[in-house]
């Protein structure tokens, strides 16, 4: 799977670990930055380009990280065609794909352990959208224009 990944300084360590792990599993991962966990940066500068690449179809999915993951999810969801889900456990990840067809995952490094992340990411990548009654809801989301 082709995956875009991005973080700010507060999500840098998990981003690096996820990027290496996914690459070892055979996924094609492109890192949109940041490339330094010590220098404070503004998450929209990295999250938006990753989300835009997913929205253009260059990547099947995206993963964005920060301290809480909230700002990253907000930034990604500003991009038309993105359905970014902030997930904190395996069930929230499963449902974000099953019912919401989330194409970007947001994670908060300061709020969840990497053990939890290692449960979330495979579930999120491998859960297939259920469709059916949820398809109409996704279409309604897509029809919302600012």
C-alpha positions in Angstrom: 0.0 0.0 0.0 1.2 3.6 -0.7 1.1 5.6 2.5 1.8 9.3 3.1 3.0 10.1 6.6 3.6 13.4 8.3 4.1 14.9 11.8 5.0 17.9 13.7 7.9 17.8 16.3 5.6 16.3 19.0 4.7 13.3 16.8 8.1 12.9 15.3 9.3 9.8 17.3 6.2 7.8 16.6 6.3 8.9 12.9 9.8 7.6 12.5 9.0 4.3 14.2 5.8 3.8 12.1 7.6 4.8 8.9 10.4 2.3 9.4 7.9 -0.5 10.5 5.6 0.0 7.5 8.6 0.1 5.1 9.8 -3.2 6.6 6.3 -4.7 6.0 6.7 -3.8 2.3 4.5 -0.7 2.1 5.6 2.3 0.1 5.9 5.2 2.5 6.6 8.8 1.7 7.6 11.0 4.6 6.3 14.6 4.3 8.2 15.7 7.4 9.0 17.1 9.8 12.5 15.6 9.7 13.5 16.8 13.2 11.9 16.1 16.5 13.7 18.9 18.4 12.8 22.0 16.4 9.2 23.3 17.0 7.2 23.4 13.8 3.7 24.1 12.7 1.8 20.9 11.9 -0.3 22.3 9.0 3.0 22.8 7.0 3.5 19.0 6.9 0.0 17.6 7.3 -1.6 19.5 4.5 0.8 18.4 1.8 0.4 14.8 2.9 -3.4 15.1 3.0 -3.5 16.8 -0.4 -1.4 13.9 -1.9 -3.9 11.4 -0.5 -6.8 13.5 -1.9 -5.2 13.5 -5.3 -5.0 9.7 -5.3 -1.2 9.6 -5.2 -1.4 7.6 -1.9 -4.1 5.1 -0.8 -3.9 6.3 2.9 -2.2 8.8 5.1 -1.0 8.8 8.7 -0.5 12.1 10.6 0.9 12.5 14.1 1.3 15.2 16.7 1.1 15.6 20.4 -2.6 15.0 20.7 -3.4 14.4 17.1 -6.3 16.9 17.3 -4.7 19.7 15.3 -3.4 17.3 12.7 -6.9 15.8 12.2 -8.3 19.3 11.9 -5.7 20.3 9.3 -6.1 17.1 7.2 -9.9 17.5 7.3 -9.6 20.9 5.7 -8.6 19.2 2.5 -11.6 18.2 0.3 -11.9 14.4 -0.1 -10.1 13.7 3.2 -11.8 11.8 6.0 -9.2 11.9 8.8 -10.0 10.0 12.0 -8.3 10.7 15.3 -8.0 7.2 16.8 -7.0 6.3 20.4 -7.6 2.5 20.5 -8.2 -0.5 18.2 -12.0 -0.1 18.2 -11.9 3.6 17.2 -9.5 2.6 14.4 -11.7 -0.3 13.2 -14.9 1.8 13.1 -13.2 4.7 11.4 -12.5 2.5 8.4 -15.6 0.2 8.7 -18.2 2.9 9.0 -16.4 6.2 7.9 -14.0 5.0 5.2 -11.3 7.2 6.8 -8.4 7.7 4.4 -6.1 9.5 6.9 -5.4 8.3 10.5 -4.4 10.8 13.2 -2.5 9.8 16.3 -1.4 11.6 19.4 2.1 10.7 20.6 1.6 12.3 24.0 -1.7 10.5 24.7 -1.2 6.9 23.7 1.6 4.3 24.0 3.4 2.9 21.1 2.0 -0.5 22.1 -1.4 1.0 21.4 -0.2 2.5 18.1 1.1 -0.9 17.1 -2.5 -2.3 17.5 -4.2 0.6 15.8 -2.2 0.9 12.6 -2.6 -2.7 11.3 -6.3 -2.7 12.1 -6.7 0.7 10.4 -4.8 -0.4 7.3 -6.5 -3.8 7.0 -10.2 -2.9 7.8 -12.3 -2.7 4.7 -15.1 -0.1 4.4 -18.4 -1.8 5.0 -20.3 0.4 2.5 -24.1 -0.2 2.5 -25.9 2.3 4.8 -22.6 4.1 5.4 -22.1 4.9 1.8 -24.8 7.5 1.8 -23.3 9.2 4.8 -19.9 9.4 3.1 -21.6 10.9 0.1 -23.2 13.5 2.3 -19.8 14.3 3.8 -18.3 14.7 0.3 -21.1 17.1 -0.7 -20.4 19.5 2.1 -18.7 22.6 0.5 -17.4 25.6 2.5 
